[in-house]
């Protein structure tokens, strides 16, 4: 006796169902392709935007470098101007120094000329006031003085009085007066100022004294 299963008929999809499934399958593939295309488009847009941003950044950097280069150029020009100014100032100072040197040389020549004239005038005046023969006589006369007389003459010329001279030489005032009298007689002088002038002339004391 045949079983229940043997009576079951095997059902197959109809051609309509198969066509619908094919249509549905093709639609899904198209949808997937569209999604992929949109994604690719977005990616390309983002890449383009990124490249645009990079280009803008490069442009900004180029502008910054250009500005920096201009700034350096301006600084270099400023330094060049400053160097020119310093050079001009140095030249001016050099000219001023040369001018001062010339003025100093001129002044020195004038001083030397004046000194030469002064020496000639002094020589003539001294020759008139102190003739050579008179100076020679004075030098010979001082050589005739004793060492004690020279000491007393020098002390008198230095402004010491009789008592001070006696204390310095450890002698009595009478002895000092005696030597002073001998000095005046030997030199043909008659007062203390004459002795002082004589001591100056023969160089027994420096003029500063």
LODRENKE-239580 format. One line per field, with one value per residue (C-alpha): x, y, z. Coordinates in pm, 1 decimal. Layout:
! residues N
xx: X, ...
yy: Y, ...
zz: Z, ...
//
This chain:
! residues 209
xx: 0.0, 151.8, 258.4, 135.3, 461.6, 429.4, 124.5, 306.7, 387.8, 708.9, 633.3, 859.3, 869.9, 682.1, 850.5, 687.9, 842.0, 1178.9, 1152.2, 1052.8, 1345.9, 1575.3, 1429.3, 1476.6, 1832.9, 1923.7, 1778.0, 1990.1, 2303.0, 2219.0, 2158.6, 2492.2, 2665.8, 2503.5, 2620.2, 2974.2, 2966.1, 2844.8, 3115.3, 3384.0, 3251.6, 3259.2, 3610.0, 3727.9, 3559.0, 3726.6, 4062.5, 4011.3, 3924.6, 4229.9, 4450.7, 4290.8, 4365.6, 4722.8, 4756.2, 4621.4, 4860.1, 5150.2, 5040.4, 5032.4, 5376.1, 5503.4, 5357.0, 5516.1, 5853.8, 5817.5, 5735.9, 6031.1, 6253.8, 6126.9, 6188.6, 6543.3, 6598.2, 6476.4, 6700.6, 6994.9, 6922.2, 6894.1, 7228.5, 7380.1, 7250.5, 7380.5, 7719.1, 7725.1, 7632.7, 7908.2, 8155.6, 8056.0, 8084.7, 8428.6, 8537.5, 8409.2, 8596.5, 8909.8, 8880.6, 8825.1, 9129.6, 9338.2, 9214.3, 9301.3, 9643.2, 9706.3, 9591.8, 9818.6, 10113.1, 10043.7, 10016.2, 10338.0, 10519.1, 10397.5, 10512.1, 10852.4, 10883.7, 10787.3, 11027.2, 11304.8, 11235.2, 11209.4, 11541.5, 11709.6, 11556.5, 11654.4, 12006.3, 12042.4, 11898.1, 12120.4, 12419.5, 12338.0, 12256.5, 12530.9, 12822.4, 13049.5, 13342.7, 13137.3, 13018.0, 13371.9, 13482.1, 13204.5, 13300.5, 13661.3, 13563.3, 13357.2, 13653.1, 13848.0, 13600.4, 13671.4, 13440.5, 13308.0, 13235.3, 13049.0, 12839.5, 12751.5, 12677.1, 12446.9, 12263.1, 12224.8, 12081.0, 11840.0, 11702.2, 11870.6, 11957.8, 12279.0, 12157.1, 12013.3, 12335.6, 12534.3, 12312.1, 12342.1, 12721.4, 12773.9, 12964.6, 12906.6, 12708.1, 13023.2, 13196.8, 12909.6, 12922.9, 13298.5, 13268.1, 12981.5, 13192.7, 13477.3, 13231.6, 13103.5, 13455.4, 13583.4, 13285.5, 13254.0, 12896.0, 12742.3, 12413.1, 12234.3, 12019.2, 12340.6, 12478.0, 12152.9, 12160.0, 12522.6, 12449.7, 12171.3, 12395.3, 12676.6, 12431.4, 12508.7, 12133.7, 11862.6, 11635.8, 11333.1, 11480.0
yy: 0.0, 324.6, 562.4, 912.4, 1048.9, 892.7, 1100.3, 1427.3, 1607.7, 1797.9, 2165.4, 2373.3, 2753.2, 2902.0, 3104.8, 3418.1, 3368.8, 3309.1, 3627.9, 3828.5, 3696.4, 3790.7, 4136.9, 4172.7, 4044.5, 4288.2, 4579.5, 4498.8, 4487.4, 4824.1, 4968.4, 4840.9, 4983.2, 5319.9, 5320.5, 5239.9, 5517.4, 5773.1, 5667.3, 5698.0, 6041.8, 6157.6, 6025.2, 6208.1, 6527.4, 6494.8, 6429.2, 6731.7, 6943.1, 6811.7, 6896.0, 7239.5, 7296.1, 7177.0, 7410.8, 7699.0, 7610.1, 7598.4, 7935.9, 8082.2, 7939.9, 8083.1, 8423.1, 8400.0, 8311.9, 8596.4, 8838.6, 8707.4, 8752.5, 9108.2, 9176.9, 9041.5, 9248.5, 9561.5, 9485.3, 9431.1, 9762.6, 9930.4, 9784.7, 9898.3, 10251.3, 10246.4, 10127.4, 10409.3, 10657.4, 10526.6, 10545.7, 10905.2, 10989.5, 10826.4, 11029.0, 11346.8, 11263.2, 11192.5, 11527.9, 11699.1, 11521.8, 11630.2, 11985.5, 11979.7, 11837.0, 12114.4, 12372.5, 12219.5, 12221.0, 12584.0, 12677.4, 12486.4, 12667.3, 12997.3, 12902.0, 12791.9, 13114.8, 13319.5, 13123.5, 13181.5, 13553.3, 13553.5, 13374.6, 13619.0, 13912.8, 13760.4, 13694.8, 14051.7, 14191.6, 13973.9, 14065.4, 14431.8, 14392.4, 14142.8, 14181.8, 13881.7, 14068.7, 14160.5, 13801.8, 13678.6, 13929.8, 13815.7, 13448.8, 13528.6, 13734.6, 13452.4, 13219.1, 13452.0, 13408.4, 13166.2, 12873.6, 13046.4, 13364.7, 13163.7, 12995.2, 13329.4, 13484.3, 13194.7, 13216.7, 13593.4, 13541.1, 13281.8, 13547.9, 13444.0, 13719.1, 13751.1, 13556.1, 13274.5, 13247.4, 13233.9, 12954.9, 12757.1, 12789.7, 12758.1, 13084.6, 13415.6, 13697.7, 13911.0, 13655.0, 13667.2, 14045.8, 14035.1, 13799.0, 14004.7, 14317.4, 14138.6, 14019.6, 14367.5, 14510.7, 14233.4, 14250.3, 14628.5, 14598.8, 14813.7, 14653.2, 14319.7, 14347.5, 14392.5, 14070.5, 13888.2, 14007.4, 13904.8, 13556.5, 13519.3, 13635.2, 13394.7, 13105.9, 13059.1, 13015.8, 12922.5, 13201.3, 13035.6, 13108.8
zz: 0.0, -96.7, 185.3, 241.3, 130.9, -202.0, -264.7, -198.2, -516.0, -545.3, -597.9, -820.6, -837.6, -1117.6, -1388.2, -1251.9, -913.1, -1070.0, -1271.3, -963.2, -771.5, -1059.9, -1065.2, -691.6, -718.7, -993.2, -795.3, -490.6, -701.5, -856.0, -511.9, -390.1, -696.3, -634.6, -271.0, -378.8, -637.5, -384.2, -140.1, -407.8, -501.7, -140.9, -102.0, -413.2, -291.2, 49.4, -117.7, -339.4, -37.8, 145.2, -154.1, -169.5, 197.7, 145.0, -151.4, 57.0, 340.3, 92.3, -44.0, 306.9, 378.3, 52.0, 145.1, 489.5, 336.7, 89.2, 371.6, 571.8, 268.8, 224.8, 593.8, 567.0, 255.2, 433.4, 729.8, 498.7, 328.0, 667.8, 775.4, 446.9, 504.5, 859.9, 736.1, 481.1, 753.3, 981.2, 694.8, 624.6, 993.6, 1006.8, 705.4, 870.8, 1191.6, 989.2, 816.3, 1150.4, 1295.0, 997.0, 1041.0, 1412.4, 1328.5, 1079.5, 1333.2, 1598.5, 1358.3, 1271.0, 1639.9, 1714.7, 1436.2, 1574.1, 1924.6, 1796.3, 1600.0, 1905.6, 2125.4, 1873.7, 1874.5, 2253.6, 2288.8, 2055.6, 2243.8, 2579.1, 2456.8, 2335.6, 2658.7, 2877.8, 2673.2, 2730.0, 3098.5, 3180.0, 2944.7, 2909.4, 3059.7, 3363.6, 3412.2, 3378.7, 3640.9, 3873.2, 3828.9, 3898.7, 4202.8, 4356.2, 4313.2, 4539.1, 4824.9, 5103.1, 5169.3, 5483.7, 5288.5, 5024.6, 5292.7, 5449.6, 5108.9, 5021.8, 5356.0, 5318.4, 4968.8, 5109.0, 5348.8, 5673.1, 5919.9, 6121.3, 6426.0, 6212.4, 6015.2, 6340.3, 6471.8, 6149.9, 6125.4, 6502.2, 6519.4, 6693.4, 6532.1, 6542.1, 6319.0, 6071.0, 6062.6, 6004.1, 5705.9, 5563.9, 5581.8, 5404.2, 5135.4, 5064.6, 5047.9, 4821.8, 4585.4, 4597.4, 4720.1, 4990.3, 5098.5, 5147.6, 4829.3, 4632.5, 4781.3, 4695.6, 4334.4, 4306.6, 4440.1, 4180.2, 3895.0, 3973.9, 4026.3, 4392.9, 4455.6, 4203.9, 4079.6, 4245.2, 4585.0
//
